[in-house]
Protein backbone atom coordinates (compact mmCIF):
# COMPACT_ATOMS: atom_id res chain seq x y z
CA UNK A 1 0.00 0.00 0.00
CA UNK A 2 1.94 3.04 -1.30
CA UNK A 3 2.40 6.49 0.08
CA UNK A 4 0.45 8.30 -2.60
CA UNK A 5 0.63 12.03 -3.16
CA UNK A 6 -1.85 13.98 -1.07
CA UNK A 7 -4.82 15.62 -2.76
CA UNK A 8 -4.96 19.34 -3.13
CA UNK A 9 -6.35 21.47 -0.32
CA UNK A 10 -9.37 22.28 -2.48
CA UNK A 11 -10.28 18.58 -2.72
CA UNK A 12 -9.21 16.77 0.46
CA UNK A 13 -9.75 13.02 0.85
CA UNK A 14 -11.00 12.54 -2.71
CA UNK A 15 -11.89 8.90 -3.52
CA UNK A 16 -9.69 7.82 -6.42
CA UNK A 17 -11.23 6.27 -9.57
CA UNK A 18 -14.72 6.33 -8.02
CA UNK A 19 -16.52 7.22 -11.26
CA UNK A 20 -15.01 4.41 -13.39
CA UNK A 21 -15.52 2.00 -10.52
CA UNK A 22 -19.22 2.78 -10.23
CA UNK A 23 -19.65 2.65 -14.01
CA UNK A 24 -17.95 -0.77 -14.20
CA UNK A 25 -20.11 -2.36 -11.46
CA UNK A 26 -23.44 -0.73 -12.39
CA UNK A 27 -26.17 -1.30 -11.48
CA UNK A 28 -25.14 -1.03 -7.80
CA UNK A 29 -27.51 -3.02 -5.57
CA UNK A 30 -27.47 -5.12 -2.40
CA UNK A 31 -24.90 -5.00 0.40
CA UNK A 32 -21.34 -3.84 -0.23
CA UNK A 33 -18.32 -3.90 2.05
CA UNK A 34 -15.89 -1.00 1.86
CA UNK A 35 -12.79 -2.48 3.48
CA UNK A 36 -10.88 0.83 3.59
CA UNK A 37 -13.51 3.25 4.84
CA UNK A 38 -11.19 6.22 5.35
CA UNK A 39 -13.19 9.43 4.84
CA UNK A 40 -16.09 7.45 3.38
CA UNK A 41 -15.75 8.47 -0.26
CA UNK A 42 -16.35 5.01 -1.74
CA UNK A 43 -19.03 4.12 0.81
CA UNK A 44 -21.02 7.28 0.08
CA UNK A 45 -20.53 6.82 -3.65
CA UNK A 46 -21.94 3.29 -3.44
CA UNK A 47 -24.90 4.41 -1.32
CA UNK A 48 -25.72 7.24 -3.72
CA UNK A 49 -25.44 4.82 -6.66
CA UNK A 50 -28.03 2.45 -5.20
CA UNK A 51 -26.41 0.12 -2.66
CA UNK A 52 -28.98 -0.86 -0.06
CA UNK A 53 -26.37 -1.09 2.68
CA UNK A 54 -22.63 -0.58 3.14
CA UNK A 55 -20.44 -2.20 5.76
CA UNK A 56 -17.61 0.27 6.41
CA UNK A 57 -14.49 -1.43 7.71
CA UNK A 58 -11.24 0.25 8.74
CA UNK A 59 -8.40 -0.74 11.05
CA UNK A 60 -7.92 2.91 12.04
CA UNK A 61 -10.25 3.88 14.93
CA UNK A 62 -9.92 7.54 13.91
CA UNK A 63 -11.63 6.82 10.57
CA UNK A 64 -14.61 5.29 12.37
CA UNK A 65 -14.89 8.27 14.71
CA UNK A 66 -15.00 10.66 11.76
CA UNK A 67 -17.50 8.47 9.88
CA UNK A 68 -20.17 9.12 12.51
CA UNK A 69 -20.40 12.69 11.19
CA UNK A 70 -21.74 11.59 7.80
CA UNK A 71 -23.41 8.21 8.42
CA UNK A 72 -26.40 10.02 9.95
CA UNK A 73 -27.29 11.04 6.39
CA UNK A 74 -27.94 7.35 5.62
CA UNK A 75 -29.99 6.08 8.58
CA UNK A 76 -29.92 2.30 8.93
CA UNK A 77 -27.77 1.83 5.80
CA UNK A 78 -24.20 1.94 7.20
CA UNK A 79 -22.54 -0.45 9.65
CA UNK A 80 -19.12 0.58 11.01
CA UNK A 81 -16.52 -2.04 11.96
CA UNK A 82 -12.93 -1.73 13.21
CA UNK A 83 -10.94 -4.64 11.78
CA UNK A 84 -8.39 -5.65 9.16
CA UNK A 85 -8.72 -6.87 5.57
CA UNK A 86 -8.02 -10.43 6.62
CA UNK A 87 -11.18 -10.58 8.75
CA UNK A 88 -13.60 -8.87 6.39
CA UNK A 89 -15.57 -12.04 5.75
CA UNK A 90 -16.46 -12.16 9.46
CA UNK A 91 -18.58 -9.06 8.96
CA UNK A 92 -20.47 -9.91 5.79
CA UNK A 93 -21.43 -12.89 3.65
CA UNK A 94 -23.14 -13.23 0.25
CA UNK A 95 -22.06 -9.69 -0.51
CA UNK A 96 -22.87 -7.87 -3.74
CA UNK A 97 -19.43 -6.29 -3.74
CA UNK A 98 -16.18 -5.56 -1.92
CA UNK A 99 -13.96 -2.49 -2.43
CA UNK A 100 -10.30 -2.31 -1.37
CA UNK A 101 -8.52 1.06 -1.71
CA UNK A 102 -4.88 0.37 -0.87
CA UNK A 103 -3.59 3.93 -0.74
CA UNK A 104 -2.63 5.37 2.64
CA UNK A 105 -5.31 7.79 3.80
CA UNK A 106 -4.60 11.47 3.31
CA UNK A 107 -6.04 11.95 6.80
CA UNK A 108 -3.22 9.80 8.15
CA UNK A 109 -0.59 11.65 6.14
CA UNK A 110 -1.90 15.05 7.20
CA UNK A 111 -1.87 14.28 10.93
CA UNK A 112 1.73 14.79 12.05
CA UNK A 113 1.19 12.91 15.31
CA UNK A 114 0.56 9.68 13.36
CA UNK A 115 4.13 9.71 12.01
CA UNK A 116 3.35 8.61 8.44
CA UNK A 117 4.86 11.53 6.56
CA UNK A 118 8.47 12.61 6.13
CA UNK A 119 7.11 16.07 5.27
CA UNK A 120 5.74 16.62 8.79
CA UNK A 121 7.69 16.50 12.05
CA UNK A 122 6.17 13.94 14.38
CA UNK A 123 6.79 10.74 16.33
CA UNK A 124 7.99 7.84 14.20
CA UNK A 125 4.84 5.75 14.54
CA UNK A 126 2.95 4.71 11.33
CA UNK A 127 0.53 2.31 13.07
CA UNK A 128 -2.84 2.35 11.31
CA UNK A 129 -4.55 0.57 14.20
CA UNK A 130 -2.57 2.59 16.76
CA UNK A 131 -1.56 -0.71 18.36
CA UNK A 132 1.47 -3.02 18.16
CA UNK A 133 5.01 -2.42 16.94
CA UNK A 134 5.75 1.08 15.66
CA UNK A 135 8.18 2.26 12.99
CA UNK A 136 10.44 3.55 15.77
CA UNK A 137 10.55 0.04 17.25
CA UNK A 138 11.72 -1.40 13.93
CA UNK A 139 14.24 1.35 13.21
CA UNK A 140 15.80 1.12 16.68
CA UNK A 141 15.69 -2.64 17.26
CA UNK A 142 15.98 -4.46 13.91
CA UNK A 143 19.35 -5.77 12.75
CA UNK A 144 21.15 -4.13 9.84
CA UNK A 145 20.29 -7.10 7.61
CA UNK A 146 16.60 -7.00 8.53
CA UNK A 147 16.40 -3.25 7.94
CA UNK A 148 18.08 -3.54 4.56
CA UNK A 149 15.74 -6.35 3.57
CA UNK A 150 12.64 -4.38 4.58
CA UNK A 151 13.78 -1.29 2.67
CA UNK A 152 14.66 -3.27 -0.46
CA UNK A 153 11.73 -5.69 -0.62
CA UNK A 154 8.93 -3.48 0.68
CA UNK A 155 10.09 -0.14 -0.73
CA UNK A 156 12.22 -1.17 -3.73
CA UNK A 157 14.97 1.05 -2.33
CA UNK A 158 18.22 0.29 -4.17
CA UNK A 159 20.35 2.01 -1.51
CA UNK A 160 18.84 -0.17 1.21
CA UNK A 161 22.15 -1.44 2.63
CA UNK A 162 23.68 2.03 2.73
CA UNK A 163 20.62 3.42 4.51
CA UNK A 164 20.51 0.51 6.97
CA UNK A 165 24.15 1.11 7.92
CA UNK A 166 23.46 4.82 8.39
CA UNK A 167 20.49 4.04 10.63
CA UNK A 168 22.60 1.81 12.87
CA UNK A 169 25.30 4.48 13.16
CA UNK A 170 22.73 7.13 14.04
CA UNK A 171 20.85 5.06 16.60
CA UNK A 172 24.13 4.22 18.36
CA UNK A 173 24.34 7.94 19.20
CA UNK A 174 20.69 8.33 20.21
CA UNK A 175 17.38 6.54 19.50
CA UNK A 176 15.67 7.58 16.26
CA UNK A 177 12.27 8.76 17.44
CA UNK A 178 10.99 11.35 14.94
CA UNK A 179 10.05 11.41 11.27
CA UNK A 180 12.36 14.36 10.65
CA UNK A 181 15.44 12.64 12.02
CA UNK A 182 14.83 9.49 10.00
CA UNK A 183 14.19 11.55 6.88
CA UNK A 184 17.48 13.39 7.35
CA UNK A 185 19.37 10.09 7.79
CA UNK A 186 17.91 8.71 4.57
CA UNK A 187 18.52 11.94 2.66
CA UNK A 188 22.18 11.89 3.70
CA UNK A 189 22.60 8.55 1.88
CA UNK A 190 21.10 9.59 -1.45
CA UNK A 191 21.76 12.19 -4.16
CA UNK A 192 19.73 15.39 -4.09
CA UNK A 193 16.58 14.76 -6.16
CA UNK A 194 16.18 16.46 -9.52
CA UNK A 195 13.07 18.56 -10.22
CA UNK A 196 10.06 16.28 -10.55
CA UNK A 197 11.64 13.35 -8.70
CA UNK A 198 10.14 11.97 -5.49
CA UNK A 199 11.56 12.88 -2.10
CA UNK A 200 14.58 10.67 -1.21
CA UNK A 201 12.80 9.28 1.87
CA UNK A 202 9.65 8.21 -0.01
CA UNK A 203 10.61 4.56 -0.54
CA UNK A 204 12.05 4.09 2.95
CA UNK A 205 8.94 5.50 4.64
CA UNK A 206 6.74 3.32 2.41
CA UNK A 207 8.75 0.23 3.33
CA UNK A 208 8.54 0.88 7.06
CA UNK A 209 4.80 1.57 6.90
CA UNK A 210 4.26 -1.68 5.01
CA UNK A 211 6.29 -3.58 7.63
CA UNK A 212 4.54 -1.95 10.61
CA UNK A 213 1.07 -2.76 9.25
CA UNK A 214 1.88 -6.05 7.45
CA UNK A 215 0.27 -4.48 4.41
CA UNK A 216 1.27 -7.09 1.84
CA UNK A 217 0.21 -9.97 4.07
CA UNK A 218 -3.08 -8.22 4.77
CA UNK A 219 -3.62 -7.58 1.06
CA UNK A 220 -3.42 -11.26 0.17
CA UNK A 221 -5.48 -12.28 3.18
CA UNK A 222 -8.02 -9.59 2.27
CA UNK A 223 -8.35 -10.83 -1.31
CA UNK A 224 -8.91 -14.35 0.03
CA UNK A 225 -11.46 -13.07 2.57
CA UNK A 226 -13.30 -11.16 -0.18
CA UNK A 227 -13.40 -14.35 -2.22
CA UNK A 228 -15.07 -16.11 0.72
CA UNK A 229 -17.50 -13.25 1.40
CA UNK A 230 -18.78 -12.49 -2.10
CA UNK A 231 -21.96 -14.05 -3.44
CA UNK A 232 -21.84 -15.63 -6.89
CA UNK A 233 -22.00 -12.65 -9.23
CA UNK A 234 -20.57 -10.32 -6.57
CA UNK A 235 -17.96 -7.81 -7.71
CA UNK A 236 -14.47 -7.19 -6.34
CA UNK A 237 -12.85 -3.78 -6.96
CA UNK A 238 -9.24 -3.08 -5.92
CA UNK A 239 -7.44 0.26 -6.25
CA UNK A 240 -3.63 0.09 -6.01
CA UNK A 241 -0.99 2.81 -5.96
CA UNK A 242 2.32 1.14 -6.74
CA UNK A 243 3.84 -1.70 -8.70
CA UNK A 244 4.21 -4.29 -5.94
CA UNK A 245 0.55 -4.08 -4.91
CA UNK A 246 -0.69 -4.03 -8.49
CA UNK A 247 1.45 -7.05 -9.40
CA UNK A 248 0.03 -9.02 -6.47
CA UNK A 249 -3.58 -8.15 -7.29
CA UNK A 250 -3.07 -8.80 -11.01
CA UNK A 251 -1.53 -12.23 -10.47
CA UNK A 252 -4.11 -13.20 -7.84
CA UNK A 253 -6.98 -12.40 -10.20
CA UNK A 254 -5.23 -14.04 -13.16
CA UNK A 255 -4.76 -17.22 -11.16
CA UNK A 256 -8.31 -17.19 -9.83
CA UNK A 257 -9.78 -16.56 -13.28
CA UNK A 258 -7.93 -19.49 -14.85
CA UNK A 259 -5.32 -17.39 -16.60
CA UNK A 260 -2.29 -18.11 -14.44
CA UNK A 261 0.89 -19.73 -15.68
CA UNK A 262 0.65 -23.41 -16.57
CA UNK A 263 4.27 -24.36 -15.99
CA UNK A 264 6.48 -26.18 -18.47
CA UNK A 265 4.88 -27.24 -21.76
CA UNK A 266 6.82 -30.50 -21.43
CA UNK A 267 5.24 -31.41 -18.08
CA UNK A 268 2.04 -33.48 -17.94
CA UNK A 269 -1.06 -31.31 -18.04
CA UNK A 270 -2.64 -30.91 -14.60
CA UNK A 271 -6.38 -30.45 -14.17
CA UNK A 272 -7.15 -26.95 -12.94
CA UNK A 273 -10.04 -26.12 -10.61
CA UNK A 274 -12.99 -24.10 -11.87
CA UNK A 275 -12.16 -20.37 -11.80
CA UNK A 276 -13.34 -18.41 -8.77
CA UNK A 277 -13.49 -15.08 -10.65
CA UNK A 278 -14.22 -13.70 -14.09
CA UNK A 279 -12.21 -10.62 -15.01
CA UNK A 280 -14.40 -7.59 -15.76
CA UNK A 281 -11.54 -5.72 -17.44
CA UNK A 282 -8.50 -7.26 -19.15
CA UNK A 283 -6.28 -4.35 -18.17
CA UNK A 284 -6.17 -2.09 -15.16
CA UNK A 285 -8.16 1.15 -15.38
CA UNK A 286 -6.20 4.34 -14.74
CA UNK A 287 -7.31 7.92 -14.13
CA UNK A 288 -8.05 10.28 -16.99
CA UNK A 289 -6.37 13.67 -17.31
CA UNK A 290 -9.30 15.48 -15.70
CA UNK A 291 -9.13 13.35 -12.54
CA UNK A 292 -5.37 13.80 -12.23
CA UNK A 293 -5.82 17.56 -12.56
CA UNK A 294 -8.46 17.55 -9.82
CA UNK A 295 -6.62 15.12 -7.57
CA UNK A 296 -2.86 14.53 -8.05
CA UNK A 297 -3.11 11.53 -5.70
CA UNK A 298 -4.81 9.64 -8.54
CA UNK A 299 -1.77 9.79 -10.83
CA UNK A 300 -0.38 6.34 -9.96
CA UNK A 301 -3.70 4.63 -9.19
CA UNK A 302 -4.90 1.50 -10.97
CA UNK A 303 -8.29 -0.16 -10.68
CA UNK A 304 -8.80 -3.90 -11.23
CA UNK A 305 -12.23 -5.54 -11.22
CA UNK A 306 -13.51 -9.11 -11.17
CA UNK A 307 -16.79 -10.95 -10.65
CA UNK A 308 -17.17 -13.94 -8.34
CA UNK A 309 -18.27 -17.26 -9.75
CA UNK A 310 -19.85 -20.08 -7.77
CA UNK A 311 -16.62 -22.12 -7.51
CA UNK A 312 -15.22 -22.93 -4.04
CA UNK A 313 -12.49 -20.57 -2.74
CA UNK A 314 -8.95 -21.38 -3.85
CA UNK A 315 -5.53 -21.45 -2.21
CA UNK A 316 -2.86 -18.84 -2.76
CA UNK A 317 0.84 -19.35 -3.40
CA UNK A 318 2.17 -16.09 -2.00
CA UNK A 319 5.52 -16.40 -3.75
CA UNK A 320 3.94 -17.15 -7.12
CA UNK A 321 1.80 -14.01 -7.06
CA UNK A 322 4.79 -11.81 -6.28
CA UNK A 323 4.40 -11.06 -2.59
CA UNK A 324 7.75 -9.86 -1.20
CA UNK A 325 8.89 -12.34 1.44
CA UNK A 326 11.47 -11.57 4.12
CA UNK A 327 14.13 -14.18 4.80
CA UNK A 328 12.20 -15.79 7.66
CA UNK A 329 9.05 -16.10 5.52
CA UNK A 330 10.54 -17.88 2.51
C-alpha positions in Angstrom: 0.0 0.0 0.0 1.9 3.0 -1.3 2.4 6.5 0.1 0.4 8.3 -2.6 0.6 12.0 -3.2 -1.9 14.0 -1.1 -4.8 15.6 -2.8 -5.0 19.3 -3.1 -6.4 21.5 -0.3 -9.4 22.3 -2.5 -10.3 18.6 -2.7 -9.2 16.8 0.5 -9.7 13.0 0.9 -11.0 12.5 -2.7 -11.9 8.9 -3.5 -9.7 7.8 -6.4 -11.2 6.3 -9.6 -14.7 6.3 -8.0 -16.5 7.2 -11.3 -15.0 4.4 -13.4 -15.5 2.0 -10.5 -19.2 2.8 -10.2 -19.7 2.6 -14.0 -18.0 -0.8 -14.2 -20.1 -2.4 -11.5 -23.4 -0.7 -12.4 -26.2 -1.3 -11.5 -25.1 -1.0 -7.8 -27.5 -3.0 -5.6 -27.5 -5.1 -2.4 -24.9 -5.0 0.4 -21.3 -3.8 -0.2 -18.3 -3.9 2.0 -15.9 -1.0 1.9 -12.8 -2.5 3.5 -10.9 0.8 3.6 -13.5 3.2 4.8 -11.2 6.2 5.3 -13.2 9.4 4.8 -16.1 7.4 3.4 -15.7 8.5 -0.3 -16.3 5.0 -1.7 -19.0 4.1 0.8 -21.0 7.3 0.1 -20.5 6.8 -3.6 -21.9 3.3 -3.4 -24.9 4.4 -1.3 -25.7 7.2 -3.7 -25.4 4.8 -6.7 -28.0 2.4 -5.2 -26.4 0.1 -2.7 -29.0 -0.9 -0.1 -26.4 -1.1 2.7 -22.6 -0.6 3.1 -20.4 -2.2 5.8 -17.6 0.3 6.4 -14.5 -1.4 7.7 -11.2 0.2 8.7 -8.4 -0.7 11.1 -7.9 2.9 12.0 -10.3 3.9 14.9 -9.9 7.5 13.9 -11.6 6.8 10.6 -14.6 5.3 12.4 -14.9 8.3 14.7 -15.0 10.7 11.8 -17.5 8.5 9.9 -20.2 9.1 12.5 -20.4 12.7 11.2 -21.7 11.6 7.8 -23.4 8.2 8.4 -26.4 10.0 10.0 -27.3 11.0 6.4 -27.9 7.4 5.6 -30.0 6.1 8.6 -29.9 2.3 8.9 -27.8 1.8 5.8 -24.2 1.9 7.2 -22.5 -0.4 9.6 -19.1 0.6 11.0 -16.5 -2.0 12.0 -12.9 -1.7 13.2 -10.9 -4.6 11.8 -8.4 -5.6 9.2 -8.7 -6.9 5.6 -8.0 -10.4 6.6 -11.2 -10.6 8.8 -13.6 -8.9 6.4 -15.6 -12.0 5.7 -16.5 -12.2 9.5 -18.6 -9.1 9.0 -20.5 -9.9 5.8 -21.4 -12.9 3.6 -23.1 -13.2 0.3 -22.1 -9.7 -0.5 -22.9 -7.9 -3.7 -19.4 -6.3 -3.7 -16.2 -5.6 -1.9 -14.0 -2.5 -2.4 -10.3 -2.3 -1.4 -8.5 1.1 -1.7 -4.9 0.4 -0.9 -3.6 3.9 -0.7 -2.6 5.4 2.6 -5.3 7.8 3.8 -4.6 11.5 3.3 -6.0 11.9 6.8 -3.2 9.8 8.2 -0.6 11.6 6.1 -1.9 15.0 7.2 -1.9 14.3 10.9 1.7 14.8 12.1 1.2 12.9 15.3 0.6 9.7 13.4 4.1 9.7 12.0 3.3 8.6 8.4 4.9 11.5 6.6 8.5 12.6 6.1 7.1 16.1 5.3 5.7 16.6 8.8 7.7 16.5 12.0 6.2 13.9 14.4 6.8 10.7 16.3 8.0 7.8 14.2 4.8 5.7 14.5 2.9 4.7 11.3 0.5 2.3 13.1 -2.8 2.3 11.3 -4.5 0.6 14.2 -2.6 2.6 16.8 -1.6 -0.7 18.4 1.5 -3.0 18.2 5.0 -2.4 16.9 5.8 1.1 15.7 8.2 2.3 13.0 10.4 3.5 15.8 10.6 0.0 17.2 11.7 -1.4 13.9 14.2 1.3 13.2 15.8 1.1 16.7 15.7 -2.6 17.3 16.0 -4.5 13.9 19.3 -5.8 12.7 21.2 -4.1 9.8 20.3 -7.1 7.6 16.6 -7.0 8.5 16.4 -3.2 7.9 18.1 -3.5 4.6 15.7 -6.3 3.6 12.6 -4.4 4.6 13.8 -1.3 2.7 14.7 -3.3 -0.5 11.7 -5.7 -0.6 8.9 -3.5 0.7 10.1 -0.1 -0.7 12.2 -1.2 -3.7 15.0 1.0 -2.3 18.2 0.3 -4.2 20.3 2.0 -1.5 18.8 -0.2 1.2 22.2 -1.4 2.6 23.7 2.0 2.7 20.6 3.4 4.5 20.5 0.5 7.0 24.2 1.1 7.9 23.5 4.8 8.4 20.5 4.0 10.6 22.6 1.8 12.9 25.3 4.5 13.2 22.7 7.1 14.0 20.8 5.1 16.6 24.1 4.2 18.4 24.3 7.9 19.2 20.7 8.3 20.2 17.4 6.5 19.5 15.7 7.6 16.3 12.3 8.8 17.4 11.0 11.3 14.9 10.1 11.4 11.3 12.4 14.4 10.7 15.4 12.6 12.0 14.8 9.5 10.0 14.2 11.6 6.9 17.5 13.4 7.3 19.4 10.1 7.8 17.9 8.7 4.6 18.5 11.9 2.7 22.2 11.9 3.7 22.6 8.5 1.9 21.1 9.6 -1.5 21.8 12.2 -4.2 19.7 15.4 -4.1 16.6 14.8 -6.2 16.2 16.5 -9.5 13.1 18.6 -10.2 10.1 16.3 -10.5 11.6 13.4 -8.7 10.1 12.0 -5.5 11.6 12.9 -2.1 14.6 10.7 -1.2 12.8 9.3 1.9 9.6 8.2 0.0 10.6 4.6 -0.5 12.0 4.1 3.0 8.9 5.5 4.6 6.7 3.3 2.4 8.8 0.2 3.3 8.5 0.9 7.1 4.8 1.6 6.9 4.3 -1.7 5.0 6.3 -3.6 7.6 4.5 -2.0 10.6 1.1 -2.8 9.3 1.9 -6.0 7.4 0.3 -4.5 4.4 1.3 -7.1 1.8 0.2 -10.0 4.1 -3.1 -8.2 4.8 -3.6 -7.6 1.1 -3.4 -11.3 0.2 -5.5 -12.3 3.2 -8.0 -9.6 2.3 -8.3 -10.8 -1.3 -8.9 -14.4 0.0 -11.5 -13.1 2.6 -13.3 -11.2 -0.2 -13.4 -14.4 -2.2 -15.1 -16.1 0.7 -17.5 -13.2 1.4 -18.8 -12.5 -2.1 -22.0 -14.1 -3.4 -21.8 -15.6 -6.9 -22.0 -12.7 -9.2 -20.6 -10.3 -6.6 -18.0 -7.8 -7.7 -14.5 -7.2 -6.3 -12.9 -3.8 -7.0 -9.2 -3.1 -5.9 -7.4 0.3 -6.3 -3.6 0.1 -6.0 -1.0 2.8 -6.0 2.3 1.1 -6.7 3.8 -1.7 -8.7 4.2 -4.3 -5.9 0.5 -4.1 -4.9 -0.7 -4.0 -8.5 1.5 -7.1 -9.4 0.0 -9.0 -6.5 -3.6 -8.1 -7.3 -3.1 -8.8 -11.0 -1.5 -12.2 -10.5 -4.1 -13.2 -7.8 -7.0 -12.4 -10.2 -5.2 -14.0 -13.2 -4.8 -17.2 -11.2 -8.3 -17.2 -9.8 -9.8 -16.6 -13.3 -7.9 -19.5 -14.9 -5.3 -17.4 -16.6 -2.3 -18.1 -14.4 0.9 -19.7 -15.7 0.7 -23.4 -16.6 4.3 -24.4 -16.0 6.5 -26.2 -18.5 4.9 -27.2 -21.8 6.8 -30.5 -21.4 5.2 -31.4 -18.1 2.0 -33.5 -17.9 -1.1 -31.3 -18.0 -2.6 -30.9 -14.6 -6.4 -30.5 -14.2 -7.2 -27.0 -12.9 -10.0 -26.1 -10.6 -13.0 -24.1 -11.9 -12.2 -20.4 -11.8 -13.3 -18.4 -8.8 -13.5 -15.1 -10.6 -14.2 -13.7 -14.1 -12.2 -10.6 -15.0 -14.4 -7.6 -15.8 -11.5 -5.7 -17.4 -8.5 -7.3 -19.1 -6.3 -4.3 -18.2 -6.2 -2.1 -15.2 -8.2 1.2 -15.4 -6.2 4.3 -14.7 -7.3 7.9 -14.1 -8.1 10.3 -17.0 -6.4 13.7 -17.3 -9.3 15.5 -15.7 -9.1 13.3 -12.5 -5.4 13.8 -12.2 -5.8 17.6 -12.6 -8.5 17.6 -9.8 -6.6 15.1 -7.6 -2.9 14.5 -8.0 -3.1 11.5 -5.7 -4.8 9.6 -8.5 -1.8 9.8 -10.8 -0.4 6.3 -10.0 -3.7 4.6 -9.2 -4.9 1.5 -11.0 -8.3 -0.2 -10.7 -8.8 -3.9 -11.2 -12.2 -5.5 -11.2 -13.5 -9.1 -11.2 -16.8 -10.9 -10.6 -17.2 -13.9 -8.3 -18.3 -17.3 -9.8 -19.8 -20.1 -7.8 -16.6 -22.1 -7.5 -15.2 -22.9 -4.0 -12.5 -20.6 -2.7 -9.0 -21.4 -3.8 -5.5 -21.4 -2.2 -2.9 -18.8 -2.8 0.8 -19.4 -3.4 2.2 -16.1 -2.0 5.5 -16.4 -3.7 3.9 -17.2 -7.1 1.8 -14.0 -7.1 4.8 -11.8 -6.3 4.4 -11.1 -2.6 7.8 -9.9 -1.2 8.9 -12.3 1.4 11.5 -11.6 4.1 14.1 -14.2 4.8 12.2 -15.8 7.7 9.0 -16.1 5.5 10.5 -17.9 2.5 
